[in-house]
Amino acid sequence: MTFLDRILATKRDEVRRLRARAREIEALAADAAPPRDFAGALGSAPGLAVIAELKRRSPSKGDLAPDLDPAATARTYAAGGASALSVLTDREWFGGSLDDLVSARDACNLPVLRKDFVIDPLQVTEARAVGADAVLLIVTALSDTQLGDLSGVAADHALTALVEVHDAGELDRALGAGCEVLGVNSRDLTTFEEDLETTRHLATAIPDGVLAVAESAIRTVDDAATVAGAGYRAALVGEALVRADDPAALVARLAGVVPAGTP
């Protein structure tokens, strides 16, 4: 089995257990405060919008920052000029949790993406229940029907859907589903290998009016300049930040890159 196959098997088990709490989760979502504007925060950044990620571990690389303090990390990223946060909430493979998301969001004013392998509408509702402002929808893990259903539930909860693709076929599917915020991931989820050329290649196929986000393999200002020059408005950066000696300074340098076409 590939990494993705194994992760999705875990998610299906999690969703089955989650259904026992469906009414509770729906009630909490209904009472949650209005979400922060994730897409608006990216679109209004003066330079490259940095989505700074809280990431404890990776299936391919093991522990990255197992003792990460979500609140302190969120404040550090915000001080550096991040436009938004991404929080890994998968526990089995990435060592994260919904508690990490709650702590990070409470510590700053930035909008927060729930980064997980979302395959069921109840997970979207759960994201809203704990205060997430956006959810990640990974096209390679979803059928067209699932993608449409999950996008619709996100819209019902006023959440931004960051729709992630890895190749031209997935890009066409995402656009066909009407996505407005599109992430291109340089990481192959079957092997977890990275290739920034994927991000550069697909940039030319992203239409005007779709907010483009580069994901993975961005570690340096040169990497950020590469994706910004290709037309990406935002970059999601995780490993480089949790490993950095001075994360705030790295966020500031990345955010100082000016995307192509910026006035």
N, C-alpha and C positions, 0 to 999 in steps of 0.2 A: 504494500500500500504506500502511496505517496504521503508526504507530510499533510497535504490538504485532505486526503481521504481520511486519515486518522483524526485530524482535527474536527472534521464534519461529523464523524461518528460520535465523538465526544459531545458535540453540540446537540445532536439529536437526542441523546440521553438527557442532557441538561434541560432541553425544552420539555421533554416528557415529565420531568420532575417539576418544572416551573408551572405547568398547567394546574397543579393542585392549589396554586396561589393566585389564580387568574383574577378572581373578584377583588382580592386585596390590592393587586397591582393596578387594576383598572381604577379603583377608587383613589389610590395614591396619585396616579397620573392626572385624574380629573381635578385634584386639589393642588397640584403643583403650580408654582409661580410661572408666569410666562417665560418662555425661553429667551435667551440672548440671541442676537442676530449673528449667526456664524458666517453666513455668506456675505452679509454686509460688512463684517469686520475684515474679511479677506479683500473685498473689493475696494475698500476705502483706505487701505494701507498705502503710505507714500512711496514705499519701495516694495521689494519682494515680501509678500505676506508670509511670515513664518508660523507654521502650525507646529508648536514645540511639543514633543511627545514625552510622556512618562512611561518608561518601559523598563521593567525589572529583569526580564530574561528573554531569550529567543530559543525556539526549538533547535536551530542549527548551531548557535554559538554559546548556548548555556547562559549562565548568570552574567548579566551586564551591570545591574545596580540593585542587588537583592535587598539592600537596606535602605532603598530610596524613601525619603520622607515626602509624601505627596504635597502637603501644604507648603513646605519650605521650597520644594522644587518649583511649584507653580508660581510662588512669589518671585523666585529668581528669574524664571522665564519672562514673567511680566515686566520685571525691572529692566530686562534686556531689550524689550520692545517687541515681544511676540504678539501676533495678532489673535491667536487662538491656541488652545491646548488640545492635545489628543491623549487620551488615557486608555491604555490596554486594560480591558476588564476581564479577559480570559484568564482563569486561574491555572488550569491544567497545563497549558503549554507556555504561557507567558508570565505566570506568577502574579497576575494582576487581580483586581477585584472591583466591584462597584463601590466599595468603601474608598478606594483610591480616587475614584472619580468625584465622589462627594467631598472628600477632603480637599482635593485640588480646586474644585469650583468654589468652595466656600472661602478659600484663601485669597481669591483675586476677583477681578471683574471681567475676566476674559471668557468668551464662549468656549464650550468644551464639547469635543467630539467623543462619543463612545466608540472606541475602536475594538471591534469584536467580530466574530463570524456570525452574522445575523441571518437566520434562515426562516424565522417565524414572526408573524406580526406581534406576538406577545413580547418578544424581545425588544421590539421598538417601543411598545407601551411601557415596558420596564425601564427603558432608557429615560423616557419622559418622567416616570415616577421618581427616579433618583436625581433628576435635575439636569440630565444631558440636554444639550442644545442642538446636537447633530448626531447622526448615526452613519456608520460606514456600511455600504451595500456592495458586496464583492460579486461582480457579474459572473465570474467563473464558477461560483458556488451556487448560482441560482438559475432557475428556468426563467423564461420570459414572463410567465404568469406570476411566479414568485416576485420577480423584480418589480412588476407593476403593482402587485398587492402591497409589498413592503413600502414602495415609494408613496402609495396612496395613504397608508397608515401614518407614515412620517409626516406627510402634508396635513393630515387630520390633526396631528398633535403640534403643528407649527414647527416641526423640526426640519433642519436642513438635511438633505440626503446627499452625502458625498459618495458618488457612484464610481467604483474603482474598476479599471480595465487593465488588461495586459497585452492585448493585441488588437489588430484592426477589426476582426470579427466581433470582439466584445465591445469595441468602441461603437460599431454600428448598432449593436443591440442596446447599448446605453442611450444613444441618441434617439433611437426608435421609441424608447420608454419615456422620452421627454426630459432627460436629466438636465439640470441647470448648473450643477457643480460636479465636474468630472475629474477624477483622480487617475493618473497614469502611473502604475506601479512598475518600477524597474526590476522588482523581485519576482522570479518565477515561483509561484506558490507550490509547485510540485517538487521542486528541488531546493528552494530558498536561495538559489544563486541570483546575483544581481548583474544587470547590464544597463548602464545609463543610456546606451544607444537606443534602447526601446523607447525611452521617454522622448528623445529627440526626434525619432522617426515618426511617432504618432502625432506629434504636435501639429504637423501640417494638415492633419485631417480633422482637427477640432474647429468647429465653426465659430465665427464671431458671436458673441452673446452667451457663450458657455464659459463659465469661469473654470480655468484649467489649473489643476494642482499636480505638481510633480511629487511622487512618493518614492522613497528608498534611494540608497546609493548617493545621498547628498551629505557630504562630510566636510567640505571645504568651501571657501568663498568662490574658488574656481568652478566647483560643481554647481554652486548656486547661480553663477554667472552663465554657465552653460544652459541651464534650464530656463533662466530668465530670458536669455537671448533667443531661445527657441519659441518664446511666447507664453511661457507659464506665468501666471499671476501670483501663484503661491507655491510653497514647498513645505512638505511634511518631513520633519527631521527628528529622528529618535536616537539611534545608537550614538551618533557623534556628540549629541548634547549630554546624554547621561554619562558618557565617558570623559567629557571635557573637564579640565581643571578649573575653567572659569566659564560655566555655561552662559551666563548673562552676556559676557563679552562676545562669545561666539554667536549668540542670537543677534546681537547688535550688528556684527559684521555681515551676517547673512541678510538681515533686514535692510542693510544699506545698499544692497544690489538693486539696480533699477531694471525692471522688466522691459522688454522690447515694446515700443509703442506707448510707453508711459509719457504723459505730457511733461 
